[in-house]
Amino acid sequence: MTNQSTPSKFLSRIAGITSIPTRYIYIFFLLMAAVIGGVSWCTSQDMTQYTRYNNYVIFKHSFFHLIHNQDIYQLFPAEHYDLYKYSPTFSLFMGLFAWMPDLPGLILFSLLNMIVFVLAIRHLPLEKKRQNTLLFFLVIETLISLTSSQTNILITGMLILAWHFLETDKPWWAALMIVLTFYIKIFGIVAFALCLLYPSRWRVAVAAVFWTIVTGLLPLVVISPDQLIFLYKSWGNLLTADHGNSTGVSFYGWLYTWFELNMHKQLFVLIGAALFCLPLLRFADWAKPVFRLNILASVLIWVVIFNHKGESPTYIIAMTGIAIWYFVQPQQTTANLVLLLLALVFTSFSSTDVITPYRIARLYVEPYAVKAVFCSIIWFKLIYDLASGRTVNRSLA
C-alpha cells in the first residue's frame, strides 16, 4: 500500500506524526496507559468512599467474592458502586491483579489492555505512516476508555487479533480470542460471523466449542460445580433484567431520544443483525482480503451501536472499526473524509472539554446519544458499499 489518496494525505498532515517512527507511537500509548492509571489512583486518594477507577475495583473484588463463594452479581456498596456484569471466568482472571495494591494493579491492568490493542493494530495490513495516523485518530477514545478503567481496549485488540489469526490460518487462536471476548462482554460472539469467510470455518467451530467449555469451567479451580452453576444462572438473570433498563448510547438510543422510536429491542437488534448479514450474501467476495477486513470494521461498529448498554467508553471499539474502514482504502473520497471528521468531532470530541463544555455533555451529548449518530451513519454506508460490491475491487497492497 504505497499510494495515499488526497484526503488521507490531508488527515496525515493535520496529525503531523506520519514521519515519527511507529515504535515511538506505541511507546506513547503504553505510557499513556500507565500515566492515566497512576493519575486515576492519585486523584482518588481524597475521596471519602469510592474511587475514580470504580470499574477496576469491581473487577478486583469480584475475584474475592468468587473464591469466598458469594454471589458476585450482587451489590457490594461497602466496596464499590454498580454491579459486576462479566463472567465468573473473568473474575478468576482478575486474580492476576487482585493480590496487588490498587496502584500497581491498576497500572498493570491498563498496560495489559494497551499491549493487546497495540499488538493488534500492528497486525493490520497498513503501511507505518497509516498506522501512525490511525492511532492518532484514536487517541481521544483511548484516553476516555482508559480513564474509565474498563476492558473495551482489550476487547478491541482481541477482536482484531481474531481476524489476524483467521487470516493466517490459525483457527484455534482465532476461536480463543473470540471466546475470551464473550466471557468479558457477551457481544463478542458477533465476531464469529468473521469465521464464515474462511475455509477453516469448521475447525474454528470445533475450536470454539472446546474453548467455550474449557474457559467456562476454569472457575472450578476455586469453587464447586454447584456454585459455578449458581453463578451462571445469576449472571443470566442479571443480563436479562439489565436488557430493558436503558437504551444506551446506541443507534436505538439515538432514534428513541430524537424521534421517539419505541420498537421492541429484540426486534430492533434482529433487524440490525439482518442488515449486518446482507454483505455476507456476496459469496464470491469472501475470498477478497479488503472485503474481509471491512467485515471486521462492520463487526467492531455493530457491537457498539446495537448495544443497549452502550456507553461513552465503549466507543473505542466502534471508532477503531471506523478507522479501519477509512484507512485501509487506498483511494478515499472527500465524502468519506467528511464522515470521518464528523465522527471524530461528534463521537470523540463531544465527550471531552476540547469543544464541548462538561455541562452540555451531561445534558445533551450523553442523554441524546450524540456519539452514536455518525458511527451509525458510517456503518450504514459501509454495509451499502459492501452489499453493492463497491469496496471489493480495491486492493490492500
Beta strands, then each sheet from edge to edge (+ up, - down):
end
